């Protein structure tokens, strides 16, 4: 009888440990409230939102009707970070998520997407396309409302293949919060604005 009791005890301890390691997935309404925090006020209600189901899989929580796609905070990562971007960037962003799920690192994702853009498999927008980012600490996040206190904004404007010459922007900031061009001349070229420290 003792070996059976000992076995049950160990199984109970193992199951407790597994439960503690599970991701905390917040209700869809709270995830949506958080995901749209970076968006302009007039765009929040109609933005498309990706979030997480109970199994931790990324799914569409709301289809949306305007030009923005918003991403909920990843519950597996420390801190809170959400973003909203132009729907024209969705093929590029969605492919990045696919490659991440396949275990590709940053360099591999960059090379693969670069090749697919060059071949026409991924179509990048010809005009500048906006991305809004809002981030902060777990301690300042209210899980009951989805609000984040003392968060910071960062703005990214994708301008594929733009250069410092074509934009007049520097390749690094000269002052906090000033616009600058990151990855100039590449498919990833984008104007960075903020954070405003």
SVG drawing of the C-alpha trace seen along z (x, -y; Angstrom):
<svg xmlns="http://www.w3.org/2000/svg" viewBox="-16 -66 40 68">
<polyline fill="none" stroke="black" stroke-width="0.4" points="0.0,0.0 2.8,-2.4 4.4,-2.4 1.0,-3.2 0.6,-6.2 4.1,-7.4 3.4,-7.2 0.2,-9.2 2.1,-11.8 4.7,-12.3 2.1,-12.5 0.3,-15.2 3.6,-17.2 4.4,-16.9 0.9,-18.0 1.2,-21.1 4.5,-22.0 2.9,-21.7 0.1,-24.0 2.5,-26.6 4.4,-26.6 1.2,-27.2 0.8,-30.5 -1.8,-32.8 -4.2,-33.6 -6.4,-36.6 -10.0,-36.9 -10.4,-38.0 -12.0,-41.3 -9.0,-42.2 -6.5,-41.2 -8.3,-43.4 -8.4,-46.4 -4.6,-46.1 -3.8,-45.4 -5.4,-48.6 -3.7,-50.8 -1.1,-52.1 -3.7,-53.0 -5.2,-56.4 -8.4,-56.8 -10.6,-56.9 -9.2,-53.7 -9.3,-51.5 -12.9,-50.2 -12.6,-48.9 -9.1,-47.5 -8.4,-43.8 -6.9,-42.1 -4.8,-39.0 -4.6,-37.4 -4.2,-34.1 -6.7,-31.2 -6.7,-29.0 -4.0,-26.8 -1.7,-29.8 -2.1,-29.7 -2.3,-33.1 -5.7,-33.5 -8.0,-36.3 -9.9,-37.7 -11.7,-40.4 -11.9,-40.7 -12.0,-44.5 -13.2,-46.8 -10.5,-49.5 -6.9,-49.7 -5.2,-48.6 -4.1,-45.2 -3.2,-45.0 -1.2,-42.3 -1.8,-41.4 1.0,-41.0 2.8,-37.7 2.1,-36.0 5.3,-34.0 7.5,-37.1 8.4,-39.4 6.9,-42.8 4.0,-44.2 4.4,-45.1 1.6,-45.6 1.5,-47.0 -0.8,-48.1 0.2,-48.4 -1.2,-49.1 -2.9,-46.2 -0.6,-46.7 2.2,-45.3 0.2,-42.1 1.9,-39.8 5.3,-40.8 4.3,-40.5 2.4,-37.3 5.4,-35.7 7.6,-36.8 5.3,-35.0 5.3,-31.9 9.1,-31.8 9.3,-32.4 6.9,-29.5 9.3,-27.4 12.2,-28.3 14.0,-30.6 16.2,-33.2 16.3,-37.0 19.0,-36.6 17.3,-33.7 13.9,-35.5 15.6,-38.6 17.2,-36.6 14.1,-34.5 11.8,-37.5 14.3,-39.5 14.4,-36.8 10.6,-36.4 10.2,-40.2 12.7,-40.2 10.9,-37.3 7.5,-39.0 6.2,-36.3 5.7,-39.0 4.4,-42.4 5.6,-45.3 3.7,-48.6 5.1,-51.3 4.1,-54.1 5.2,-54.7 3.2,-52.4 2.7,-53.1 3.3,-50.9 2.4,-52.0 4.0,-50.3 3.2,-50.7 5.2,-48.9 5.8,-48.8 6.3,-46.6 4.3,-43.8 4.0,-45.7 2.2,-48.5 -0.3,-46.3 -3.8,-45.9 -5.1,-42.4 -8.7,-43.3 -9.0,-46.2 -6.1,-45.7 -4.7,-49.1 -1.0,-49.9 0.2,-52.7 3.4,-54.7 3.8,-52.9 6.0,-54.3 5.2,-54.9 7.5,-54.1 6.5,-54.8 7.9,-52.9 7.2,-54.0 8.1,-51.3 9.6,-52.7 11.1,-49.8 14.5,-50.5 14.5,-54.1 18.0,-55.6 19.4,-58.4 19.9,-60.2 16.3,-59.7 14.8,-60.8 17.3,-63.2 17.2,-61.3 20.2,-60.2 21.0,-56.6 21.1,-57.1 19.4,-59.6 21.1,-62.8 18.7,-63.5 16.1,-61.5 12.9,-61.0 14.1,-62.3 13.3,-60.4 16.0,-58.4 16.3,-55.7 17.0,-52.1 18.2,-49.5 18.5,-52.0 18.5,-50.6 16.9,-47.3 13.4,-45.8 13.3,-46.5 14.1,-50.2 11.9,-52.1 11.8,-55.4 12.1,-55.1 10.5,-57.8 10.8,-57.5 10.8,-56.4 11.0,-59.9 13.4,-59.5"/>
</svg>
